Each structure stands twice: as C-alpha cells, then as structure tokens.
Amino acid sequence: MARILVVEDEPPIASALEDDLKLEGYEVEVVRDGDTASRRAREQSFDLIILDVMLPRKDGFEVCRELRRVGLRMPVILLTAKTQESDKVLGLELGADDYVTKPFSPRELRARVKAALRRTAGVMPEIYRFGDAEVDFTRCELRRGGRAVEMTPLEFKLLSAFIRHRGQTLSRDKLLDQVWGRETFVTDRAVDTHITNLRKKIEPMPSEPRFLVNVRGMGYRFDG
C-alpha cells in the first residue's frame, strides 16, 4: 500500500483527493500548509507527494526545494492554477516530477500517480523514517532520536527486507531466502531470535511491538 501525502489548503479539493486516492487503495495523509508539509515529509516516509503550489506559510515551490535539499527523493506532483510555462519549468527545475493544472480531471491525476509510483517501484529511499527512527541506506545506519544505533549487518539486512515489503506478511521461509540466502541452513528459532533483537532496537516498547508485528501462524509484518 503506497503512502501518499496530499498538501492542499482548499478543503473541498483536499477531501475529494483524499477520498479518491483511498478508493484506489492508497494510504493518505492530508495537510493544509507548506510548513506542516515540509515537517511531515521529514518525519515520515511517503511514497509520493501531491503538492499544491499556492499554500499558506510556505508555497509549494519552497517545500519542494527544501525536500530535495535534505535528500528526500519521493516523487512530487505539483498542483497549480498557474498556466504560465515559466511556473511549470520552475517546479520541474526544483525537483518536482510532474505537474497537473487546476481544474484537473481526477482520472488524469490517478493515472499520473500510478505512473510516478511505477517509475519508483522497488527503489529503496535513501532515508526511511518511522516513529523516532530513521534508516539511512546510503550509510547502512539506523538512528533513533538522531543517535546511531549499533546493528549487525544481518540485522540491517533484516530491517531492509521488512521496509522493502512494508505492509506485507513475510513468512520465516521468505525471510530466510531474502536475508540469509537459500543455501544457508538456519532454524525458525534463529529467525525469531533475530526478530526479538531487532525489536529491541526499533520499538518504543519491544514487549508490545508497534512496528514489527507477529501474524499468528504466518510470519511477521512491518507496519512502519
């Protein structure tokens, strides 16, 4: 399930976008100003952002510039009432991936969302955030509250596999194939032990996991 951030200050448009995207099966969060959009995009990991240009506090161009400056690479689709070619060019030069001019067709926007997500399908973000944790894939590092957390290479591979398949239940056999490799003999108990150790490093309360949950009789699911 792709996670989409909608940044739109006009309530009717924001509500219509939220309803339409949820019907398509996406997880949607709506914010209504540029400052909040920039903050939420840094706090959480989104697969795509739909970003209005004319916003209170900070316009969409500045939000896009800030996100790209800090290394966030999720697709950004700009919504703009402006038809001047220079505004469209500016948005693309600042790092936007696409733009849609208001008034727009919901069907067209859905198609552009799907196309943008297809282009980035399977591509791991440079930094993935959940809770108070952030996973830096360029440095192979987990940080919580800005401080690095010591991890073994295998624990990092395990966490990466869960993030790559966020929202999906992974059986122990699937985890063995993806993390340890098919030629390695590892027992189910060893998998469970590594899950327990990983929870201690990513969960606020490891005994009551919020992100890495057990699916009885089937395996584990990452809901970060």
C-alpha positions in Angstrom: 0.0 0.0 0.0 1.6 3.2 -1.2 1.6 6.1 1.3 0.7 9.5 -0.2 0.9 13.0 1.4 -1.6 15.4 0.0 -0.8 19.1 0.6 -3.8 21.2 -0.3 -5.4 24.2 1.6 -8.8 24.2 -0.1 -11.0 21.8 1.9 -13.3 20.6 -0.9 -10.3 19.7 -3.1 -8.4 18.1 -0.2 -11.4 16.0 0.8 -12.0 14.9 -2.8 -8.4 13.9 -3.3 -8.3 12.0 0.0 -11.5 10.1 -0.8 -10.5 9.3 -4.4 -7.0 8.1 -3.5 -8.3 6.0 -0.6 -10.7 4.3 -3.0 -7.7 3.4 -5.1 -6.2 1.6 -2.2 -3.6 4.2 -1.1 -2.8 5.3 2.5 -3.4 9.1 2.5 -2.5 11.9 4.9 -3.7 15.4 4.3 -2.0 18.7 5.5 -3.0 22.2 4.6 0.1 24.4 4.7 3.7 24.4 3.5 5.4 24.4 6.9 3.4 21.3 8.0 4.1 19.6 4.7 7.8 20.1 5.0 7.9 18.8 8.6 5.7 15.8 7.9 7.7 14.7 4.9 10.8 14.7 7.1 9.2 12.9 10.0 7.5 10.1 8.0 8.3 8.2 4.8 5.9 8.8 1.9 6.0 7.1 -1.4 4.6 10.2 -3.2 3.5 13.8 -2.5 0.8 15.7 -4.2 1.7 19.3 -3.6 -0.3 22.4 -4.3 1.8 25.4 -5.3 -0.3 28.2 -3.6 -0.2 27.4 0.1 -0.3 29.4 3.4 3.0 30.0 5.2 5.3 28.5 2.5 4.5 27.8 -1.1 4.8 24.5 -2.9 8.0 25.6 -4.7 9.8 26.3 -1.5 8.5 23.0 0.0 9.8 21.1 -3.0 13.2 22.9 -2.8 13.6 22.0 0.9 12.7 18.3 0.5 15.2 17.9 -2.3 17.8 19.8 -0.4 17.7 17.3 2.5 17.9 14.4 0.2 14.2 13.2 0.0 13.6 11.7 -3.4 10.0 10.5 -3.4 8.0 11.6 -6.5 6.3 15.0 -6.2 3.3 16.0 -8.3 2.6 19.7 -8.3 -1.0 21.1 -8.4 -1.1 24.6 -9.8 -3.7 27.0 -11.0 -1.0 28.9 -12.9 -0.7 28.1 -16.6 2.4 30.1 -17.4 5.1 27.9 -18.8 7.8 29.5 -16.6 6.0 28.3 -13.4 5.9 24.7 -14.7 9.5 24.9 -15.7 10.4 26.3 -12.2 8.7 23.5 -10.5 10.5 20.8 -12.5 13.8 22.5 -12.0 13.3 22.5 -8.3 12.8 18.7 -8.3 9.1 18.1 -9.0 8.5 15.0 -11.1 5.2 16.1 -12.7 2.5 18.8 -12.6 -1.3 19.0 -13.0 -3.1 22.2 -13.8 -6.3 23.1 -11.9 -9.1 22.3 -12.6 -7.9 18.8 -13.2 -9.5 15.5 -14.0 -9.4 13.0 -11.1 -8.9 10.3 -13.7 -5.8 12.1 -15.1 -4.4 12.6 -11.7 -4.8 9.0 -10.8 -3.0 8.0 -14.0 -0.1 10.3 -13.2 0.1 9.0 -9.6 0.2 5.4 -10.9 2.9 6.3 -13.5 5.1 8.0 -10.9 4.8 5.1 -8.5 5.6 2.6 -11.2 8.8 4.5 -12.0 10.0 4.2 -8.5 8.6 0.8 -7.7 11.3 -1.3 -6.0 13.6 1.6 -5.5 14.7 2.0 -1.9 14.7 5.5 -0.5 18.0 7.0 0.7 16.4 7.6 4.1 13.3 5.9 5.6 11.6 7.2 8.7 9.1 5.7 11.1 8.4 6.6 14.7 11.5 8.2 16.2 13.7 6.1 13.9 15.3 6.8 10.6 17.2 4.2 8.4 19.9 5.7 6.2 20.5 3.2 3.4 23.5 5.1 2.0 25.3 4.8 5.3 23.7 1.5 6.3 22.8 3.1 9.6 19.9 3.1 12.0 19.3 6.3 14.1 16.8 7.0 16.8 16.4 10.5 18.1 19.3 11.5 15.9 21.7 9.0 17.5 23.2 6.0 15.7 22.1 2.6 17.0 24.6 -0.3 16.8 23.4 -3.0 14.4 24.9 -6.2 13.0 25.0 -6.4 9.2 22.4 -9.2 9.4 20.0 -7.1 11.5 20.3 -4.3 9.0 19.5 -6.7 6.1 16.5 -8.0 8.0 15.2 -4.4 8.7 15.8 -3.5 5.0 13.8 -6.6 3.9 10.8 -5.5 6.1 10.9 -1.9 4.8 11.1 -3.1 1.2 7.9 -5.2 1.8 6.2 -2.8 4.2 2.6 -3.9 5.0 3.2 -7.4 3.7 3.3 -10.5 5.9 6.6 -12.3 5.4 6.9 -15.9 6.3 10.0 -17.2 8.0 10.9 -19.1 4.8 10.6 -15.8 2.8 12.9 -14.1 5.4 15.4 -16.9 5.2 15.6 -16.6 1.4 15.9 -12.8 1.4 18.2 -12.3 4.4 20.2 -15.4 4.9 20.1 -16.9 1.4 18.7 -20.2 0.2 22.0 -22.1 0.7 22.2 -21.2 4.4 20.7 -23.5 7.0 19.0 -21.5 9.7 16.3 -22.7 12.1 13.0 -20.9 12.6 14.1 -20.3 16.2 17.1 -18.4 15.0 14.8 -16.1 12.8 12.6 -15.4 15.9 15.7 -14.6 17.9 16.9 -12.0 15.4 13.4 -10.5 15.2 13.4 -10.2 19.0 16.8 -8.4 18.9 15.7 -6.1 16.1 12.6 -5.1 18.1 14.8 -4.0 20.9 16.4 -1.5 18.5 13.4 -0.1 16.7 10.4 -0.4 19.1 9.5 2.1 21.8 8.2 -1.0 23.8 9.7 -4.2 22.5 7.4 -6.3 24.6 4.4 -4.6 22.9 5.6 -4.2 19.3 4.1 -1.4 17.3 6.0 -1.7 14.0 7.3 -5.2 13.7 4.2 -7.3 14.5 3.6 -11.1 14.6 0.9 -12.5 12.3 -0.1 -15.7 14.1 0.8 -18.9 12.1 2.0 -16.9 9.1 5.1 -14.8 9.9 5.8 -11.1 10.6 4.7 -7.8 9.1 6.3 -4.4 9.2 3.8 -1.5 9.7 6.3 1.3 10.0 
